[in-house]
Amino acid sequence: MDDIITVHETTAYQQRDHHGIPMIGAYPDFANPDLLDAIPLVARTVIDVGCGGGALGAAFRCRNPRARVLGVDLDPGSIAVAQTRLSEAALCDVQTEAFPFDLPDGIDCLIYGDVMEHLSDPWEVLTRHVEQLNPDGTVVVCFPNVEHWSIAYRLLKGSFDYEEEGLLDRTHLRWFTPRTMGAALERAGLSLCDVRPRPTDRTAAVRFVEAVAPALVAIGVEPAEYLNRAIPIQFIWRAKKQPRPRLVLGATMLPPVGGVSDVRVIEPVRALATDASVLAGVRPESEIGPVLQNAPHIAVLHRPLLLGEPGLARVRALIERGYMVVTEFDDHPGFLEDRGVAVADLLTFTAVHAVQVSTEALAAVLTAFNPEIAVFPNAVSELFEPRNFTDPDRMTLFFGALNREEDWAPCMPVLNEVLRAVGSRLAVSVMHDRGFFDALDTANKVFIPTSDYGTYRKTLAGSEICFMPLADTVFNRAKSDLKFVEASAARAVSLASPVVYEASIRDGETGLLFRSPDHLRMQLLRLLAYPEAAKRLAEAARAEIAAERMLAYQLRARTDWYHALWARRDELTEALRARVPALFA
């Protein structure tokens, strides 16, 4: 796993493009984010045709380290860099040569990122490659849009001149619209799934279409319809070797606080949407409506507070729109008692078809309300880029949590004792918890207010130690080991209580556990005294997360469960009727 989690440096960059992106060969070394999100996250064997320096494949490997990501290109300099990033990369002219790889398991995904327009016969190449695609395989094609407004503008102005890169790249041999690219995919024997636009500046496009609107109307073209075709600079088509049953999933989300919404909603939905047969999105509950005929429709409500008739009305409305309803919950519901909500009055778990949670312990608690429960352990969507262990004489301890004073208060005297003893060798980075920050007896501390998930991950990735105290309470015992997963993904050492984390951390191998304040003192001083050993702990934990705890590895289980719910729709609806008759009144 070392080749997967190592950041490879290169000196191949000679220049940058006009956006400031480093160049490898003739093209920017850049992972197109829209193309990356279109690659099926569960793909085991991926071939990036025209891979360049391998930036796209490297980004995908951070999301699915188990995948075998292969690349071919015509530029030797690009391939030299790609070979440091991908599983394998080779020089290959796909117009005349077969893929130079051993493919005993076939191909799960073929990627053509701005490639088809460079081929003399893209139809022949595509047809030949598709023969090696697995039955459930996917083709992803990103191509420039010949209908982009700027091309029409240049033709009208008489300034249609080739350039070094972009829409009028002088090496482009073929031009495509979404319709003609879709026809090419179908001609190769593929089943079309979806096409996504990659828009540019809408303002300029609108101004151009408004100027030529009279001419468009005169030739029978609706200006609004033409504008939709003229805005995107590129399109991304996805097609499959064989059509699969579709799945529609609409998810709601509470306001994001501390990354909970990101981990339990945003990232799983984005991951599910990488499957071309799944139409998944996060939207307001009122906007969750039927999308496709004859397809399963699942509504996942994030931590809904369903009480009384208003709660029933929410679920009833979704059922009437043709949805099965699932509650997504990741905490012991007992915390609601402190907020004046009696758990016995909750309809959150009983008035839905099924429930999904993050731990077996929580599932055991909620089974009393609803027997249809699936456990999807918290996982990371990608490995974070480490920014730590750069100075052996200084470490940073990270603490980020909400409402955890009862957990950390017994540890604070020992933390302050160590901080006073080691001085500037240990800094503390605190996110969210102002009380924890104020209690620290050191000048070497930084406070970061409650932030977005990206800032949280970046801060964590710049720390060497992640402090994770949990008192032994009923509420805490139902929690997940997410902090260990996130810290390890960022190559930070977990310094944790045995509550929750003892089941995940191999003490002394993938992190350190402390069982008392005195034990905490010993473990923290151990990390400070042996920074190289601390780094080895962190790297071992990161390798374990890369091997076992990526979101990519549970996607099939999620989609299979949603399809299974739909297959039992009548049975589960009758069980729901029996539990909550008022829902169907």
C-alpha positions in Angstrom: 0.0 0.0 0.0 3.0 2.3 0.3 2.9 3.3 -3.4 -0.7 4.4 -2.9 -0.2 6.6 0.1 3.1 8.2 -0.8 3.1 11.7 -2.4 5.4 11.6 -5.4 7.3 14.7 -6.3 8.4 15.5 -9.8 10.7 18.0 -11.6 9.0 17.5 -14.9 7.1 20.8 -14.8 8.6 23.3 -17.2 5.9 25.9 -17.4 2.4 26.9 -16.3 -0.7 27.6 -18.4 -2.6 30.9 -18.3 -4.5 29.7 -15.3 -1.3 29.1 -13.4 -1.7 25.3 -13.6 1.7 23.4 -14.0 2.2 21.9 -17.4 3.5 18.4 -18.3 4.2 18.1 -22.0 1.7 20.2 -23.9 -1.2 20.1 -21.4 -2.0 21.2 -17.8 -1.3 18.7 -15.1 -4.8 18.9 -13.7 -7.5 16.5 -12.4 -10.8 17.7 -13.9 -13.1 17.6 -10.8 -16.2 16.9 -12.8 -14.6 14.1 -14.7 -13.3 12.7 -11.4 -16.8 12.7 -9.9 -18.1 10.8 -13.0 -15.8 7.8 -12.5 -17.5 4.9 -10.8 -16.0 4.8 -7.3 -16.3 1.0 -7.1 -14.3 0.4 -10.3 -11.5 -2.1 -9.8 -9.7 -1.7 -13.1 -9.6 1.7 -14.7 -7.8 2.8 -17.9 -7.3 6.5 -18.5 -6.8 7.0 -22.2 -4.6 10.0 -22.8 -3.6 10.1 -19.1 -1.0 12.9 -19.4 1.0 13.0 -16.1 -1.7 10.9 -14.4 -3.2 13.6 -12.2 -6.7 12.3 -12.7 -5.8 8.7 -11.9 -3.8 9.8 -8.9 -6.8 11.7 -7.5 -9.0 8.6 -8.1 -6.5 6.4 -6.3 -6.9 8.7 -3.2 -10.6 7.8 -3.3 -10.2 4.1 -4.1 -6.8 2.9 -3.2 -7.7 -0.7 -4.1 -8.3 0.2 -7.7 -5.8 -0.7 -10.4 -5.5 2.5 -12.3 -3.7 2.3 -15.7 -2.8 5.1 -18.1 -1.7 5.4 -21.7 -0.3 8.4 -23.5 1.8 9.4 -26.5 4.2 11.8 -24.6 7.2 10.1 -23.0 7.6 12.9 -20.5 4.0 12.6 -19.4 4.3 8.9 -19.0 7.4 9.2 -16.9 5.4 11.2 -14.4 2.3 9.0 -14.7 4.4 6.0 -13.8 5.1 7.5 -10.4 1.4 8.1 -9.7 -0.6 5.3 -11.3 -0.5 1.5 -10.9 0.9 1.3 -14.4 1.4 3.7 -17.3 2.8 3.1 -20.8 3.4 4.7 -24.1 0.7 3.7 -26.5 -0.9 5.0 -29.7 -4.4 3.7 -29.2 -5.2 4.4 -32.9 -2.8 1.6 -34.0 -2.0 -0.4 -30.8 -3.8 -2.5 -28.3 -3.6 -1.7 -24.6 -0.1 -2.9 -23.3 -1.5 -4.3 -20.1 -2.4 -7.7 -18.7 -6.1 -7.5 -18.1 -7.3 -10.8 -16.7 -10.3 -9.2 -15.0 -11.3 -7.0 -17.9 -11.9 -3.3 -17.6 -14.4 -1.7 -15.3 -14.1 1.9 -16.6 -12.6 3.5 -19.7 -11.9 7.2 -19.4 -11.5 9.5 -22.4 -10.8 13.0 -21.0 -10.5 15.4 -23.9 -9.2 12.6 -26.2 -11.8 11.7 -28.8 -11.4 15.0 -30.6 -7.7 14.2 -31.2 -8.3 10.8 -32.9 -8.6 10.4 -36.7 -11.2 7.6 -36.2 -12.5 7.8 -32.6 -15.5 5.5 -33.6 -13.2 2.6 -34.4 -11.0 3.1 -31.3 -14.1 3.2 -29.0 -15.6 0.1 -30.6 -12.4 -1.8 -30.2 -11.9 -0.8 -26.6 -15.5 -1.5 -25.6 -14.9 -5.1 -26.5 -12.6 -5.4 -23.4 -15.1 -3.7 -21.1 -16.7 -5.8 -18.4 -20.5 -6.4 -18.6 -21.1 -3.9 -15.9 -18.4 -1.6 -17.2 -18.7 2.2 -17.8 -17.3 4.5 -20.4 -16.7 8.2 -19.4 -16.1 10.7 -22.1 -15.3 14.4 -21.6 -15.2 16.4 -24.9 -15.2 20.1 -26.0 -18.6 21.4 -27.1 -18.5 22.6 -30.7 -21.8 24.4 -30.1 -20.1 26.7 -27.5 -21.1 30.3 -28.2 -17.5 31.4 -28.6 -17.0 29.2 -31.7 -20.2 30.6 -33.3 -18.9 34.1 -32.4 -15.5 33.5 -34.0 -17.1 32.1 -37.2 -19.3 35.2 -37.5 -16.4 37.5 -36.8 -14.2 35.6 -39.3 -11.6 34.9 -36.6 -11.8 31.0 -36.5 -8.1 30.4 -35.8 -6.5 27.4 -34.1 -4.7 27.9 -30.8 -2.2 26.0 -28.6 -5.0 24.7 -26.3 -8.7 25.0 -25.5 -11.7 24.6 -27.8 -9.6 25.5 -30.9 -6.6 23.3 -30.0 -4.7 23.0 -33.2 -4.4 19.2 -32.7 -8.2 18.7 -32.7 -9.3 16.5 -35.6 -13.0 15.8 -34.8 -15.8 17.9 -33.4 -18.7 16.7 -31.3 -22.0 17.9 -29.9 -23.8 15.9 -27.1 -26.0 14.4 -29.7 -23.2 13.2 -32.0 -21.1 11.9 -29.1 -24.1 10.0 -27.8 -24.6 8.5 -31.2 -20.9 7.4 -31.2 -21.3 5.7 -27.9 -24.4 3.9 -29.0 -22.7 2.9 -32.3 -20.0 1.2 -30.1 -22.7 -0.9 -28.5 -23.1 1.1 -25.3 -26.2 2.0 -23.3 -26.4 5.8 -22.7 -26.8 6.8 -19.0 -26.4 10.6 -18.6 -24.7 13.7 -20.0 -23.4 16.5 -17.8 -22.5 20.0 -19.0 -19.3 21.8 -17.8 -20.3 25.5 -18.0 -18.2 28.6 -18.4 -19.1 32.2 -17.9 -22.8 32.4 -18.4 -22.8 36.2 -18.7 -20.9 36.3 -21.9 -23.0 33.5 -23.4 -26.3 35.3 -22.5 -25.0 38.5 -24.0 -24.1 36.8 -27.3 -27.4 34.9 -27.5 -29.4 38.1 -26.8 -27.5 39.8 -29.7 -28.3 37.1 -32.2 -31.8 36.2 -30.9 -33.6 37.8 -33.9 -31.6 35.7 -36.3 -32.2 32.6 -34.3 -35.9 33.2 -34.3 -35.8 33.8 -38.0 -34.3 30.4 -38.7 -36.7 28.6 -36.3 -34.3 28.2 -33.3 -35.6 29.0 -29.8 -33.0 31.4 -28.2 -33.5 29.8 -24.7 -32.9 26.3 -26.1 -29.9 27.5 -28.0 -28.5 29.2 -24.9 -28.6 25.8 -23.0 -26.4 24.3 -25.8 -24.1 27.3 -26.1 -23.1 27.8 -22.4 -21.2 24.6 -21.7 -17.6 24.5 -22.8 -17.5 20.8 -22.4 -19.9 17.8 -21.8 -19.3 14.6 -20.0 -21.2 11.5 -21.3 -21.5 8.3 -19.3 -22.6 5.0 -20.9 -22.6 1.4 -19.7 -21.8 -1.9 -21.5 -25.2 -3.2 -20.4 -28.1 -1.3 -18.9 -28.7 -1.7 -15.2 -31.8 -1.0 -13.0 -31.9 2.6 -12.1 -32.1 4.0 -8.6 -33.3 7.4 -7.5 -32.1 8.7 -4.1 -33.0 12.0 -2.6 -31.3 13.0 0.6 -32.0 15.9 3.0 -29.3 17.5 5.1 -29.2 19.4 8.4 -27.1 22.6 8.3 -23.4 21.4 8.2 -21.8 21.5 11.7 -18.4 20.0 12.4 -18.5 17.8 9.3 -21.4 15.5 10.4 -23.4 16.4 7.3 -20.4 16.0 5.0 -19.6 12.5 6.3 -23.1 11.1 6.6 -24.8 12.9 3.7 -22.8 14.9 1.2 -19.9 12.5 0.6 -22.0 9.3 0.5 -24.5 10.9 -2.0 -21.7 12.2 -4.1 -20.1 8.7 -4.0 -23.4 7.0 -5.0 -23.8 9.4 -7.9 -20.5 8.1 -9.4 -22.6 5.0 -10.4 -24.1 6.0 -13.8 -27.2 3.9 -12.9 -27.9 6.0 -9.7 -29.5 9.4 -9.7 -28.6 10.8 -6.3 -28.7 14.3 -4.9 -29.0 16.4 -1.7 -32.0 18.7 -1.8 -34.7 20.3 0.4 -37.4 17.8 1.5 -40.1 19.7 -0.4 -38.1 19.3 -3.6 -37.8 15.5 -3.4 -40.1 14.3 -6.1 -40.5 11.4 -8.6 -37.8 11.6 -11.3 -37.9 8.3 -13.3 -40.7 5.9 -14.1 -40.4 2.3 -13.0 -37.3 3.0 -10.8 -36.9 2.6 -7.0 -37.2 6.0 -5.3 -35.6 6.2 -1.8 -35.7 9.3 0.4 -33.0 9.5 3.1 -33.8 12.0 5.9 -30.8 13.3 7.8 -31.5 13.2 11.6 -35.2 14.2 11.2 -37.1 15.3 14.3 -40.4 13.7 13.6 -43.0 14.4 16.2 -46.8 14.3 16.2 -49.0 15.0 13.1 -46.4 17.4 11.6 -43.9 14.6 11.6 -46.3 12.1 10.1 -47.3 14.7 7.4 -43.7 14.9 6.3 -43.3 11.1 5.8 -46.8 10.8 4.4 -46.0 13.4 1.7 -42.9 11.5 0.6 -44.8 8.2 0.5 -47.5 9.8 -1.7 -44.8 10.9 -4.1 -43.7 7.3 -4.5 -40.8 7.2 -2.1 -39.7 4.7 0.5 -38.4 6.7 3.5 -35.2 6.0 5.4 -34.0 7.8 8.5 -30.2 8.5 8.7 -29.1 8.8 12.3 -25.7 8.6 13.9 -26.1 9.3 17.6 -27.8 7.7 20.6 -31.3 9.4 20.7 -31.0 9.9 24.5 -29.3 13.3 23.9 -32.7 14.6 22.9 -34.0 14.1 26.4 -31.7 17.0 27.5 -33.5 19.1 24.9 -36.9 18.4 26.2 -37.9 15.7 23.7 -39.0 12.4 25.1 -37.6 9.5 23.0 -40.9 7.7 23.5 -42.7 10.5 21.6 -40.3 10.3 18.6 -41.6 9.0 15.3 -38.1 9.4 13.8 -37.4 5.7 13.8 -40.9 4.1 13.9 -42.7 6.1 11.2 -40.2 5.3 8.4 -39.6 2.2 6.3 -36.0 1.7 7.5 -33.1 3.3 9.4 -29.4 3.6 8.6 -26.8 4.1 11.3 -23.0 4.2 11.7 -22.4 1.6 14.5 -23.6 -1.8 15.6 -24.1 -0.4 19.1 -26.5 2.2 17.8 -28.3 -0.3 15.7 -28.9 -2.5 18.8 -30.5 0.5 20.5 -32.8 1.4 17.6 -33.9 -2.1 16.8 -36.5 -1.7 19.5 -38.1 1.0 17.4 -37.6 -0.5 13.9 -36.2 -3.9 12.9 -35.1 -2.7 9.4 -31.7 -1.2 10.2 -28.5 -1.1 8.1 -25.1 -0.3 9.5 -22.8 1.8 7.2 -19.7 2.6 9.3 -18.3 6.0 8.9 -15.6 6.2 6.3 -13.5 8.8 4.4 -14.2 9.6 0.8 -10.5 10.2 0.1 -7.1 10.2 1.7 -6.1 13.6 2.9 -2.9 15.2 1.7 -0.5 15.1 4.7 1.1 18.4 5.8 2.7 17.2 9.0 5.9 15.7 10.5 8.0 18.4 8.8 9.9 19.5 12.0 11.2 16.8 14.4 11.5 19.4 17.2 7.9 20.5 17.1 4.5 18.7 17.1 1.0 20.0 17.0 -1.9 18.3 19.0 -5.3 18.7 17.4 -8.6 18.7 19.3 -11.9 19.3 17.5 -15.3 18.4 19.0 -18.6 19.7 20.1 -20.0 19.6 23.7 -17.2 17.4 25.0 -16.2 19.1 28.3 -17.2 16.1 30.4 -14.8 14.0 28.2 -11.8 16.2 28.3 -12.0 17.9 31.7 -10.4 15.0 33.6 -7.4 15.1 31.2 -6.8 18.9 31.3 -4.4 18.9 34.4 -2.1 16.4 32.7 -2.2 18.2 29.4 -1.3 21.4 31.0 1.5 19.7 33.0 3.0 18.3 29.8 2.6 21.7 27.9 4.4 23.5 30.7 7.2 20.9 30.7 7.9 20.8 26.9 7.3 24.4 26.0 7.4 25.2 22.3 7.9 21.6 21.4 4.1 21.0 21.6 1.5 23.4 20.1 -2.2 22.9 20.3 -4.7 23.5 17.5 -8.3 23.7 18.8 -11.4 23.7 16.6 -15.0 24.4 17.8 -14.5 24.1 21.6 -13.7 27.4 23.1 -13.8 26.0 26.7 -11.0 23.5 25.9 -8.9 26.3 24.3 -9.3 28.6 27.3 -8.4 25.9 29.7 -5.1 25.2 28.1 -2.1 26.7 30.0 0.1 27.5 27.1 0.9 30.4 24.7 1.4 27.8 21.9 -2.2 27.4 21.0 -4.5 28.4 18.1 -8.2 28.5 18.1 -10.3 27.9 14.9 -14.0 28.6 15.1 -16.5 26.1 13.8 -15.5 25.7 10.1 -16.4 23.9 7.0 -15.3 20.3 6.5 -12.5 21.3 4.1 -10.9 23.6 6.7 -11.3 20.9 9.4 -9.5 18.3 7.2 -6.7 20.8 6.3 -6.2 21.7 9.9 -6.1 18.0 10.9 -3.7 17.2 8.1 -1.3 19.8 9.5 -1.2 18.2 13.0 0.9 15.3 14.2 -1.4 14.1 17.1 -5.2 13.9 17.3 -6.5 13.9 20.8 -9.7 11.9 21.2 -11.0 11.5 24.8 -14.4 9.9 25.4 -15.8 9.2 28.8 -17.5 5.8 29.4 -21.2 6.8 29.0 -24.2 5.2 27.3 -24.2 8.0 24.7 -20.5 7.7 23.9 -20.6 3.9 23.6 -22.9 4.3 20.6 -20.6 6.7 18.8 -18.4 5.7 15.9 -14.6 5.8 15.4 -14.8 8.5 12.8 -12.1 10.6 14.4 -9.6 7.8 14.2 -10.5 7.2 10.5 -10.1 10.9 9.7 -6.9 11.4 11.7 -5.4 8.3 10.1 -6.4 9.4 6.6 -4.5 12.6 7.3 -1.4 10.7 8.7 -1.9 12.0 12.3 -1.4 9.8 15.3 -4.5 9.0 17.3 -4.2 9.4 21.0 -7.5 8.1 22.2 -9.5 6.7 25.1 -10.4 2.9 25.0 -14.1 3.8 24.8 -15.1 3.3 21.1 -11.5 3.4 19.9 -10.2 0.2 21.5 -12.1 -1.8 18.8 -10.3 0.1 16.0 -6.8 1.1 17.2 -4.1 -1.5 17.6 -2.4 0.0 20.6 1.3 0.8 19.7 0.8 -0.2 16.1 -1.8 2.2 14.6 -2.2 4.6 17.4 -2.0 4.9 21.2 -4.7 4.4 23.8 -4.7 5.9 27.3 -6.7 4.5 30.2 -6.2 7.2 32.8 -4.7 10.7 33.1 -1.4 9.3 34.2 -1.4 6.9 31.2 -2.2 9.9 29.0 0.9 11.7 30.3 3.1 8.7 29.5 1.7 8.2 26.0 2.0 11.9 25.0 5.6 12.2 26.2 6.4 9.0 24.3 5.1 10.6 21.1 7.1 13.8 21.7 10.3 11.9 22.6 10.2 9.7 19.5 8.8 11.7 16.5 10.0 9.1 13.9 8.2 6.3 15.8 5.1 8.5 16.0 5.3 9.0 12.2 5.5 5.2 11.7 2.4 4.8 13.8 0.6 7.4 11.7 1.7 5.8 8.4 0.6 2.4 9.5 -2.8 3.7 10.5 -3.1 5.5 7.1 -2.3 2.3 5.3 -5.0 0.5 7.2 -7.6 3.2 6.3 -6.5 3.0 2.7 -7.0 -0.8 2.8 -10.2 -1.0 4.8 -12.1 2.2 5.6 -12.7 4.0 2.4 -16.2 5.0 1.4 -15.6 3.4 -2.0 -15.6 0.0 -0.3 -19.2 0.2 1.0 -21.0 1.6 -2.0 -22.2 -1.8 -3.3 -23.6 -2.6 0.1 -25.5 0.7 0.1 -27.0 0.4 -3.4 -27.8 -3.3 -2.8 -29.7 -2.4 0.4 -31.7 0.3 -1.3 -32.7 -2.0 -4.1 -33.6 -4.7 -1.5 -35.8 -2.3 0.4 -37.6 -1.5 -2.8 -38.0 -5.2 -3.7 -39.8 -5.6 -0.3 -41.7 -2.4 -0.6 -45.2 -3.9 0.0 -44.0 -6.0 2.9 -42.2 -3.0 4.6 -45.1 -0.7 4.0 -47.5 -3.1 5.7 -45.1 -3.3 8.6 -45.0 0.5 8.8 -48.8 0.6 8.7 -48.9 -1.8 11.6 -46.3 0.2 13.7 -47.9 3.6 12.9 -51.5 3.3 11.7 -52.0 7.1 12.0 -49.5 7.5 9.1 -52.0 6.1 6.7 -55.2 7.7 8.2 
